[in-house]
Amino acid sequence: MSHPIGASATVDELTIDPHPLLARLRAAEPVSWLPALGGWLVTRHDLAREVMRDARTYTVDDPRFSTAQLIGPSMLSLDGPAHTRHREPFARTFRPAETRARFTAFVAAEVDRLVGALRPAGRAELRAELAGPLAVAVVAEALGLGDTDAATIRSWYEALVAGVSAITAGEEAVVPEAYGLLRARVEEAIKEGRPSSLLAEVAARPEGLTSAEVVADAAVLMFGGIDTTEGMITNAAAHLLGHPDQLALVREDPALLAGAIEESVRLEPAASVVDRYAVRDVRLGDADIRAGDLVRVSIAGANRDPAVFADPDRFDIRREDADRHLSFARGPHFCFGAHLARLETATALGALLRLPGLRLEHTDGPRGLVFRKPAEVRVRWTPS
C-alpha cells in the first residue's frame, strides 16, 4: 500500500508545526510509512495505545533504539524481566503516596524560592527562570545529587536530549562527553552512600544493578524528570495565559487548575513520539509491518484524535475526558514520574497565578521533533 502523505512529510514539518500533517495522516494513513523518519508513524489513538501496550509485538529492546545508542541498556530500552529489574527499584519511590510524602514540601519550597526571587522584577521568562531550574532541582533532590551544581546537571541532560533528537532525525549517534561526567558523579554518589541518595539505595537493592546500569537509568530519569517536566510546565503556562477565558475560569475556581494541566498535556505533549520495533510480521490498521521495522507512535497525533476528543484542537480546561491522553505512554513503559511532574506543574502554576496582574507578554510556538516546548514564555505582573 502506498502512503503518499507520509512519503512527502519532512523532518522540518514534524519539528515546527506537526499538527496539520498529523491530522491528515490520522484521517487517511493512520499507520503510514515516512521515509523522513525511516519507519512507520502511528497517529490514531486506538492503534497508538495498542502498540504501547503490546511489548511482545512492539519492543524497545533493539540496538537501534535512540537512548540505547547513547547510554546502553536502561529501563527505557529493555522489555520483559530485564525491564522490570531496571525499573522497579526506581519506580517504588515515585508511587503516588511516596511522591506526595517525599516531594511535596521540597517542591513547594523550591517554587517559593524561585518565584520569590523573580517577584520584584515584575517580569520573567518562565522556561529559563522557573520551569527549568525547578525541574533540575527536583531531579537532583530525587537522585541524591543535591550538592551538584545545577548548571552542570543541565549541561548533562541537554547533551543527552540533543543526542536523542539527532538520532531521531536520522543522524549518526555520538555519545556526548557529558555522559562521562554524569557517570563519574553517579558512581561517586553510589560510593558515598548517603541516606537520601536514591542512587545508592538502588545500587544496594537485591535486583543487583551494576553501577553502569544505575548510571544509564539515572540518565533516563533526567529525560523524564528534567526536559519533559520543563516542557510540561512551560507548555501549560503558555496555554493557560494564552487563553484569557480559560485563565479567568481558573481564577474563579482554582480547583480547575488540575484540569487545565491535563488539557495542556493532551494538547501539546512534551515528548511527542515514542519508538518501538516490530518483533514479528504484523498487520496494524491497514498496514503490513515487517519484523524489525521501526514503529513510531505519535503521541501528539493520538492526543488530537477526533474519535476520542471532541473539537480536539481546542484548549478546554473543562474537558471531561482529557485524561484519556497518552502523554505519559501506556503499558509497561508508562511514565512512573507522572505524579511528580503533575505536582511540580501544579505548584509552579499555582504560585504564578498569585502574582498580581500576571499576563502573557510573548511566546513562540512549541518546537521540537521529539521534545516539544516553546523557546520562551515571557510574562509580566505588577511588582509588589
C-alpha positions in Angstrom: 0.0 0.0 0.0 1.3 3.4 -0.9 1.4 6.2 1.6 1.6 9.5 -0.4 1.1 11.8 2.7 3.8 10.0 4.6 6.1 10.0 1.6 6.0 13.8 1.3 6.4 14.5 5.1 9.6 16.3 6.1 11.5 16.4 9.4 11.1 20.2 9.4 7.3 19.9 9.1 7.3 17.5 12.0 9.5 19.8 14.1 7.9 23.2 13.5 4.2 22.5 13.5 3.3 18.9 13.0 -0.4 19.0 13.9 -1.8 19.8 10.4 0.3 16.9 8.9 -0.7 14.6 11.8 -4.4 15.3 11.2 -4.1 14.4 7.5 -2.2 11.2 8.3 -4.6 10.2 11.0 -7.6 10.6 8.6 -6.1 8.9 5.6 -3.0 7.0 6.6 -3.2 6.3 10.4 -0.3 3.9 10.1 2.0 5.5 7.4 5.5 4.9 6.2 7.5 8.1 6.5 10.9 7.9 4.6 11.9 11.1 6.5 11.8 9.1 9.8 12.9 5.7 8.3 9.8 4.0 9.7 6.1 3.8 10.4 4.2 6.6 12.1 1.1 5.7 14.1 -1.3 8.6 14.6 -4.6 7.1 15.7 -5.4 6.9 19.4 -6.6 3.2 19.5 -3.6 2.0 17.4 -1.1 4.0 19.4 -2.4 2.5 22.6 -2.3 -1.0 21.1 1.4 -0.6 20.1 2.5 0.7 23.5 0.6 -2.0 25.4 1.9 -4.9 23.4 5.6 -5.2 24.3 5.7 -8.7 22.9 5.0 -7.5 19.4 6.4 -3.9 19.6 9.6 -3.8 21.6 12.1 -1.1 22.7 14.8 -3.8 23.1 16.6 -3.1 19.9 20.2 -1.7 19.4 18.8 1.0 17.1 16.7 2.5 20.0 17.9 6.1 20.4 18.8 6.2 24.1 20.4 2.7 23.9 22.8 4.0 21.2 23.9 6.8 23.6 23.9 5.2 27.1 23.5 1.5 26.6 20.7 -0.7 28.1 18.3 1.0 30.5 14.8 0.8 31.8 13.8 2.8 28.7 15.3 0.4 26.2 14.5 -3.0 27.7 11.4 -5.2 27.9 10.3 -8.2 30.0 12.2 -9.3 33.1 15.2 -7.1 32.3 13.0 -4.1 32.1 11.4 -4.9 35.5 14.8 -5.4 37.1 15.9 -1.9 36.0 12.6 -0.1 36.5 11.2 -1.4 39.8 14.0 -0.2 42.2 13.4 3.4 40.9 9.7 3.2 40.4 8.8 2.4 44.0 10.0 5.9 45.0 7.5 7.6 42.6 4.3 5.9 43.5 1.5 8.5 44.4 1.7 8.3 48.2 5.5 8.2 48.2 5.7 11.1 45.8 3.4 13.2 48.0 5.3 12.3 51.2 8.8 12.7 49.7 8.5 15.7 47.4 5.5 18.0 48.3 7.4 20.1 50.8 10.5 20.3 48.7 8.7 21.3 45.5 6.7 24.0 47.4 9.9 25.4 49.0 11.7 25.4 45.7 8.8 27.1 43.9 8.5 29.7 46.6 12.3 30.4 46.4 12.3 30.8 42.6 9.1 32.9 42.4 10.1 35.0 45.3 13.4 35.9 43.6 11.5 36.8 40.4 8.7 38.8 42.1 10.4 42.2 42.5 11.3 42.4 38.8 7.7 42.2 37.6 8.7 40.1 34.6 10.3 36.8 33.8 11.0 34.2 31.1 9.4 31.2 32.6 11.2 28.4 30.8 14.7 29.6 31.8 13.9 31.2 35.1 11.3 28.9 36.6 10.4 25.7 34.8 14.0 24.6 34.0 15.5 25.4 37.4 12.6 23.7 39.2 12.9 20.5 37.2 16.7 20.4 37.7 16.4 20.9 41.4 13.8 18.2 41.8 15.8 15.6 39.9 18.9 16.5 41.9 16.9 16.0 45.1 15.3 12.8 43.8 18.6 11.2 42.8 20.5 12.5 45.8 22.7 14.8 43.8 21.6 18.0 45.5 25.2 19.1 46.0 25.9 19.0 42.3 25.8 22.4 40.6 22.5 23.0 38.7 24.3 24.3 35.6 26.3 21.1 35.5 23.2 18.9 35.7 21.5 20.9 33.0 24.5 20.5 30.7 24.4 16.7 31.1 20.7 16.4 30.2 20.9 19.0 27.4 23.7 17.0 25.8 21.6 13.8 26.1 18.5 15.4 24.7 20.5 16.8 21.7 21.9 13.3 21.1 18.4 11.6 21.1 17.0 14.3 18.8 19.8 13.9 16.4 19.3 10.1 16.2 15.6 10.6 15.7 16.3 12.9 12.8 18.5 10.2 11.2 21.9 11.5 12.2 24.7 9.3 13.5 24.9 8.6 17.2 27.6 10.3 19.1 28.0 9.6 22.8 28.3 13.1 24.4 31.3 13.9 26.6 28.8 14.9 29.2 27.8 11.3 29.7 31.2 10.5 31.1 30.9 13.3 33.6 27.5 12.1 34.6 28.8 8.6 35.0 31.6 9.8 37.3 29.2 11.7 39.5 26.7 8.9 39.8 29.5 6.4 40.7 30.7 8.8 43.3 27.2 9.2 44.8 26.9 5.4 45.0 30.2 5.1 46.9 29.2 7.9 49.2 26.0 6.0 50.2 24.2 9.0 51.7 20.8 8.1 53.3 18.9 10.4 51.0 20.6 9.1 47.8 18.2 7.1 45.6 21.2 6.1 43.5 22.9 4.5 46.5 19.6 2.9 47.6 19.0 1.4 44.2 22.6 0.1 43.9 22.2 -1.7 47.2 18.9 -3.4 46.4 18.7 -7.2 45.7 18.0 -6.6 42.0 21.7 -6.1 41.8 22.0 -3.3 39.2 25.7 -2.6 38.3 27.0 0.9 38.6 26.9 1.2 34.8 23.2 0.2 34.8 22.4 2.7 37.5 24.2 5.4 35.5 22.1 4.6 32.4 18.8 4.6 34.4 19.8 7.9 36.1 20.3 9.4 32.6 16.8 8.2 31.7 15.3 9.9 34.8 17.0 13.1 33.6 15.0 12.9 30.3 11.7 12.3 32.1 12.5 14.4 35.2 14.1 17.5 33.6 13.4 18.0 29.9 9.8 16.8 29.7 8.8 18.3 33.0 10.3 21.6 32.0 8.3 21.3 28.8 5.1 20.4 30.7 5.4 23.4 32.9 6.3 25.8 30.0 3.5 24.5 27.7 0.9 24.7 30.5 1.8 28.3 31.3 1.7 29.3 27.7 -1.6 27.5 27.1 -3.3 29.0 30.2 -2.0 32.5 29.9 -2.7 32.5 26.2 -6.4 31.8 26.7 -7.7 34.6 28.9 -11.2 33.0 29.0 -9.8 29.8 30.4 -7.5 31.6 32.8 -10.5 33.5 34.1 -12.2 30.2 34.9 -9.2 29.0 36.9 -9.0 32.3 38.8 -12.7 31.9 39.7 -12.3 28.2 40.7 -8.6 27.2 41.5 -9.8 23.5 41.5 -9.9 23.7 37.7 -6.1 24.0 37.6 -5.7 20.3 37.6 -7.9 20.0 34.5 -6.0 22.8 32.8 -2.8 21.0 33.3 -4.2 17.7 32.0 -5.7 19.5 28.9 -2.3 21.2 28.2 -0.5 17.8 28.4 -3.1 16.4 25.9 -2.9 19.3 23.5 0.9 19.5 23.4 2.8 16.6 25.0 6.3 17.5 26.0 7.5 14.2 24.5 5.7 13.8 21.2 6.8 10.4 19.9 8.0 7.1 21.3 9.8 4.4 19.4 9.1 0.7 19.1 10.4 -2.1 16.8 8.3 -4.9 15.4 9.3 -8.3 16.8 7.3 -10.2 14.1 5.4 -9.5 10.9 2.1 -7.9 12.0 -0.9 -6.1 10.5 -1.7 -2.8 12.2 -4.6 -0.9 10.9 -4.3 -1.2 7.1 -0.5 -1.5 7.2 1.6 -4.7 6.9 4.5 -4.2 9.2 7.6 -6.5 8.8 9.7 -7.8 11.7 12.4 -5.4 12.5 10.6 -2.3 11.2 10.7 0.9 13.3 7.2 1.8 14.5 7.0 5.3 15.9 3.9 6.2 17.9 2.9 9.9 17.6 1.6 10.8 21.0 0.9 14.3 19.6 -1.3 12.8 16.8 -3.1 10.3 19.1 -3.9 13.1 21.6 -5.9 15.0 18.9 -7.8 12.1 17.6 -11.4 13.4 17.0 -12.7 9.9 17.5 -11.7 10.3 21.2 -11.7 14.0 21.8 -14.4 16.4 20.5 -13.0 19.5 18.8 -9.5 18.2 19.6 -7.5 21.3 18.6 -9.4 23.4 21.2 -7.9 24.1 24.7 -10.7 23.4 27.1 -9.9 23.1 30.7 -13.3 21.6 31.5 -12.8 18.7 29.0 -14.1 15.7 30.9 -12.0 13.1 29.1 -8.7 15.0 28.8 -7.1 12.2 31.0 -7.5 9.8 28.1 -4.4 11.3 26.6 -1.4 9.2 26.0 1.3 11.7 27.0 2.7 9.5 29.8 2.6 6.5 27.5 0.8 3.2 28.2 1.7 -0.3 29.0 5.0 -1.4 30.7 6.7 1.9 29.9 4.1 4.1 31.4 5.9 7.1 33.0 6.2 6.5 36.7 7.2 10.1 37.2 3.8 11.4 36.1 2.6 12.1 39.6 5.8 14.1 40.4 5.5 16.1 37.1 1.9 17.0 37.8 2.9 18.1 41.4 5.7 20.3 40.0 3.4 21.8 37.3 0.5 22.5 39.7 2.7 24.0 42.3 4.5 26.3 39.8 1.4 27.5 38.1 -0.4 28.0 41.4 2.4 30.3 42.6 2.5 32.2 39.3 -1.3 32.8 39.4 -0.9 34.5 42.8 1.3 37.2 41.2 -0.9 40.3 40.8 -1.8 41.2 37.2 0.0 38.2 35.7 -0.2 38.3 31.9 1.5 36.9 28.9 3.9 39.2 27.2 5.3 36.9 24.4 5.7 33.3 23.5 6.6 31.5 20.3 5.1 28.2 19.3 6.4 24.9 20.7 9.2 23.4 18.6 10.9 20.0 18.5 10.8 16.7 16.7 10.7 14.6 20.0 10.8 17.1 22.9 8.3 19.9 22.3 8.1 23.3 24.1 8.4 27.0 23.3 11.8 28.6 23.3 10.5 31.2 25.7 7.4 32.2 27.6 7.7 35.9 28.7 5.3 37.2 31.3 4.7 40.4 33.3 2.9 41.2 36.5 2.7 44.1 38.9 5.7 44.2 41.2 4.9 44.1 44.9 
